[in-house]
């Protein structure tokens, strides 16, 4: 499935538009990651556990969006955007959305 963050797929023509598709996931922190994050807050540095968690979350949200687009008959998603939000203490949502299209 082709995806782009612009309104078209370069070199392709949009022949059908199915509308907005989206995917999301809500993940919570792991106790072990919290301990390491606490130490990093003292000494500084990248919170690698959280970086991995957010990467996995983005991948899952994208898979869900692509699955929804595929079920509609799309072969591409244009104008893709990401959003994050805090859902509860220690839990965050990754939300991705775009427009499902057929390109030729």
Backbone as JSON, one array per atom type, in Angstrom:
{
  "sequence": "XXXXXXXXXXXXXXXXXXXXXXXXXXXXXXXXXXXXXXXXXXXXXXXXXXXXXXXXXXXXXXXXXXXXXXXXXXXXXXXXXXXXXXXXXXXXXXXXXXXXXXXX",
  "N": [[0.86, -1.18, 0.0], [0.72, 2.07, -1.02], [1.78, 5.07, 0.57], [1.55, 8.5, 1.34], [2.47, 11.76, 2.5], [1.54, 13.91, 1.19], [-0.89, 15.41, -1.06], [-1.16, 13.9, -3.33], [0.04, 11.09, -5.3], [3.13, 11.09, -6.53], [3.6, 10.96, -10.03], [1.45, 9.33, -10.45], [-2.09, 8.9, -11.06], [-5.02, 9.81, -9.38], [-7.81, 7.85, -9.33], [-10.06, 7.03, -7.96], [-11.72, 7.89, -4.93], [-12.06, 7.12, -1.57], [-12.45, 8.31, 0.85], [-11.82, 9.29, 4.3], [-9.6, 7.3, 6.18], [-8.48, 5.54, 9.09], [-6.3, 4.69, 11.84], [-5.53, 3.49, 15.08], [-3.89, 3.17, 18.26], [-3.65, 2.46, 21.71], [-1.31, 2.69, 24.15], [0.37, 1.66, 27.12], [2.76, 2.52, 29.64], [5.51, 0.47, 30.66], [6.41, -1.06, 33.71], [9.15, -1.59, 34.2], [10.3, 0.03, 32.27], [9.53, 2.48, 33.27], [11.1, 2.72, 35.59], [13.68, 2.88, 34.47], [13.31, 5.2, 32.99], [12.97, 7.05, 35.02], [15.56, 7.09, 36.08], [16.91, 8.12, 33.86], [15.82, 10.64, 33.8], [17.17, 11.81, 35.86], [19.9, 11.64, 35.12], [19.91, 12.28, 32.43], [19.51, 11.87, 28.84], [18.45, 9.74, 26.08], [15.25, 8.21, 26.19], [15.11, 5.23, 25.56], [13.46, 2.96, 25.78], [10.91, 4.08, 25.7], [11.02, 5.27, 23.21], [11.14, 3.0, 21.56], [8.64, 1.89, 22.23], [6.86, 3.87, 21.24], [7.52, 3.71, 18.52], [6.68, 1.09, 17.89], [3.98, 1.45, 18.39], [3.26, 3.37, 16.45], [3.69, 1.82, 14.13], [1.73, -0.19, 14.46], [-0.64, 1.36, 14.41], [-0.49, 2.34, 11.78], [-0.66, -0.09, 10.34], [-3.31, -0.8, 10.96], [-4.73, 1.31, 9.78], [-4.02, 0.93, 7.07], [-5.18, -1.57, 6.65], [-7.9, -0.95, 6.89], [-8.16, 0.76, 4.66], [-7.54, -1.01, 2.6], [-9.68, -2.82, 2.78], [-11.65, -1.23, 1.74], [-10.97, -1.17, -0.87], [-8.9, 0.37, -1.75], [-5.64, 1.34, -3.03], [-3.77, 3.02, -2.17], [-2.86, 5.6, 0.2], [-3.33, 8.92, 0.81], [-2.16, 12.16, 1.95], [-1.39, 11.65, 4.63], [-1.43, 11.8, 8.15], [-0.24, 12.15, 11.54], [-1.15, 11.87, 14.98], [-0.88, 12.43, 18.47], [-1.94, 11.68, 21.78], [-2.55, 12.07, 25.27], [-4.13, 9.65, 27.08], [-4.73, 8.57, 29.58], [-3.26, 8.53, 32.87], [-0.05, 7.66, 32.26], [-0.68, 6.4, 29.86], [-0.83, 6.52, 26.32], [-2.2, 7.61, 23.2], [-1.71, 6.79, 19.82], [-2.57, 8.08, 16.8], [-3.39, 7.75, 13.45], [-4.18, 9.04, 10.26], [-5.66, 9.39, 7.0], [-6.43, 9.82, 3.47], [-8.09, 7.42, 1.67], [-7.42, 6.07, -1.48], [-7.61, 5.12, -4.99], [-4.98, 4.67, -7.13], [-3.56, 5.06, -10.37]],
  "CA": [[0.0, 0.0, 0.0], [1.48, 3.32, -1.08], [1.33, 6.11, 1.49], [2.28, 9.75, 1.19], [1.94, 12.83, 3.34], [1.06, 14.98, 0.32], [-2.23, 15.15, -1.56], [-1.11, 13.06, -4.53], [1.17, 10.17, -5.39], [3.86, 11.58, -7.7], [3.64, 10.08, -11.19], [0.22, 8.53, -10.49], [-3.35, 9.64, -11.13], [-6.06, 9.3, -8.49], [-9.01, 7.54, -10.11], [-11.18, 6.87, -7.03], [-11.46, 8.35, -3.57], [-12.96, 6.45, -0.63], [-12.61, 9.11, 2.06], [-10.87, 9.19, 5.4], [-9.36, 6.04, 6.89], [-7.65, 5.83, 10.26], [-5.89, 3.6, 12.7], [-5.01, 4.0, 16.34], [-3.58, 2.22, 19.32], [-3.36, 3.08, 23.0], [-0.3, 1.88, 24.86], [0.74, 2.11, 28.45], [4.16, 2.32, 30.0], [5.9, -0.76, 31.34], [7.03, -0.72, 34.99], [10.61, -1.58, 34.02], [10.64, 1.24, 31.5], [9.35, 3.62, 34.17], [12.27, 2.79, 36.46], [14.78, 3.38, 33.66], [13.0, 6.59, 32.63], [13.25, 7.84, 36.21], [17.01, 7.27, 36.14], [17.3, 9.01, 32.76], [15.44, 12.0, 34.19], [18.22, 12.31, 36.76], [21.19, 11.72, 34.43], [19.75, 12.75, 31.05], [19.69, 10.91, 27.77], [17.26, 9.25, 25.37], [14.44, 7.17, 26.84], [15.03, 4.26, 24.46], [12.28, 2.11, 25.97], [9.74, 4.81, 25.22], [11.21, 5.43, 21.77], [10.71, 1.72, 20.97], [7.2, 1.78, 22.45], [6.19, 4.74, 20.29], [7.74, 3.15, 17.18], [5.77, -0.05, 17.76], [2.62, 1.99, 18.36], [3.06, 3.94, 15.12], [3.58, 0.71, 13.17], [0.42, -0.83, 14.64], [-1.67, 2.29, 13.93], [-0.4, 2.34, 10.32], [-1.22, -1.37, 9.87], [-4.77, -0.74, 11.09], [-5.22, 2.24, 8.76], [-3.86, 0.27, 5.78], [-6.17, -2.64, 6.59], [-9.18, -0.31, 6.62], [-8.12, 1.23, 3.27], [-7.57, -2.2, 1.75], [-11.06, -3.33, 2.81], [-12.45, -0.36, 0.88], [-10.53, -1.35, -2.26], [-7.87, 1.36, -2.06], [-4.27, 0.84, -3.15], [-2.9, 4.07, -1.67], [-3.41, 6.54, 1.17], [-2.66, 10.21, 0.63], [-2.36, 13.17, 2.99], [-1.29, 10.94, 5.91], [-1.06, 12.61, 9.31], [-0.17, 11.48, 12.83], [-1.51, 12.65, 16.16], [-0.72, 11.71, 19.73], [-2.63, 12.3, 22.91], [-2.5, 11.36, 26.55], [-5.47, 9.13, 27.35], [-4.81, 8.42, 31.04], [-1.93, 8.58, 33.46], [0.82, 6.59, 31.81], [-1.14, 5.8, 28.61], [-0.88, 7.46, 25.21], [-2.78, 7.13, 21.95], [-1.14, 7.19, 18.54], [-3.66, 8.08, 15.83], [-2.92, 8.09, 12.1], [-5.31, 9.12, 9.35], [-5.38, 9.86, 5.65], [-7.51, 9.61, 2.51], [-7.93, 6.19, 0.89], [-7.64, 6.32, -2.91], [-7.05, 4.2, -5.99], [-4.11, 5.38, -8.07], [-3.16, 4.31, -11.57]],
  "C": [[0.9, 1.23, 0.0], [0.89, 4.33, -0.09], [2.19, 7.35, 1.25], [1.65, 10.81, 2.08], [1.55, 14.06, 2.51], [-0.26, 14.54, -0.31], [-2.29, 14.27, -2.79], [0.01, 12.04, -4.37], [1.92, 10.58, -6.67], [3.92, 10.52, -8.81], [2.41, 9.21, -11.34], [-0.99, 9.46, -10.58], [-4.35, 9.0, -10.2], [-7.32, 9.09, -9.31], [-10.25, 7.35, -9.24], [-10.75, 7.35, -5.65], [-12.51, 7.73, -2.65], [-13.17, 7.22, 0.66], [-11.57, 8.78, 3.12], [-10.81, 7.77, 5.96], [-8.43, 6.38, 8.06], [-7.27, 4.55, 10.98], [-5.35, 4.2, 13.99], [-4.67, 2.85, 17.27], [-3.29, 3.03, 20.58], [-2.41, 2.15, 23.73], [-0.01, 2.51, 26.2], [2.21, 1.81, 28.7], [4.34, 1.01, 30.75], [6.65, -0.37, 32.62], [8.55, -0.65, 34.9], [11.07, -0.35, 33.26], [10.51, 2.48, 32.38], [10.56, 3.81, 35.08], [13.45, 3.39, 35.7], [14.55, 4.84, 33.28], [13.28, 7.51, 33.82], [14.74, 8.11, 36.35], [17.49, 8.23, 35.06], [16.93, 10.45, 33.08], [16.49, 12.63, 35.09], [19.5, 12.6, 35.97], [21.1, 12.26, 33.01], [19.97, 11.65, 30.05], [18.36, 10.46, 27.18], [16.55, 8.18, 26.19], [14.16, 6.1, 25.78], [13.82, 3.34, 24.58], [11.03, 2.78, 25.44], [9.83, 5.04, 23.72], [10.75, 4.16, 21.05], [9.2, 1.55, 21.08], [6.43, 2.63, 21.45], [6.35, 4.25, 18.86], [6.8, 1.98, 16.93], [4.32, 0.43, 17.64], [2.31, 2.61, 17.0], [2.87, 2.86, 14.08], [2.22, 0.04, 13.25], [-0.7, 0.07, 14.11], [-1.67, 2.33, 12.4], [-0.99, 1.06, 9.75], [-2.75, -1.34, 9.9], [-5.38, 0.19, 10.04], [-5.14, 1.59, 7.38], [-4.89, -0.84, 5.6], [-7.55, -2.06, 6.26], [-9.24, 0.16, 5.15], [-8.22, 0.06, 2.3], [-8.98, -2.79, 1.67], [-11.99, -2.49, 1.93], [-12.1, -0.51, -0.59], [-9.46, -0.37, -2.68], [-6.51, 0.68, -2.24], [-3.25, 1.9, -2.7], [-3.64, 4.92, -0.63], [-2.61, 7.83, 1.03], [-2.98, 11.12, 1.82], [-2.33, 12.55, 4.4], [-0.78, 11.87, 7.0], [-1.07, 11.76, 10.57], [-0.58, 12.43, 13.94], [-1.26, 11.79, 17.39], [-1.5, 12.43, 20.81], [-2.46, 11.44, 24.14], [-3.93, 10.95, 26.9], [-5.72, 9.03, 28.85], [-3.39, 8.53, 31.58], [-1.11, 7.39, 32.99], [0.39, 5.92, 30.52], [-1.25, 6.86, 27.53], [-1.49, 6.8, 23.99], [-1.96, 7.66, 20.79], [-2.27, 7.03, 17.53], [-3.08, 8.51, 14.49], [-4.15, 8.1, 11.19], [-4.86, 9.67, 8.0], [-6.58, 9.59, 4.77], [-7.18, 8.38, 1.67], [-8.3, 6.47, -0.56], [-7.2, 5.11, -3.73], [-6.22, 5.06, -6.93], [-3.74, 4.46, -9.22], [-1.94, 4.94, -12.2]]
}
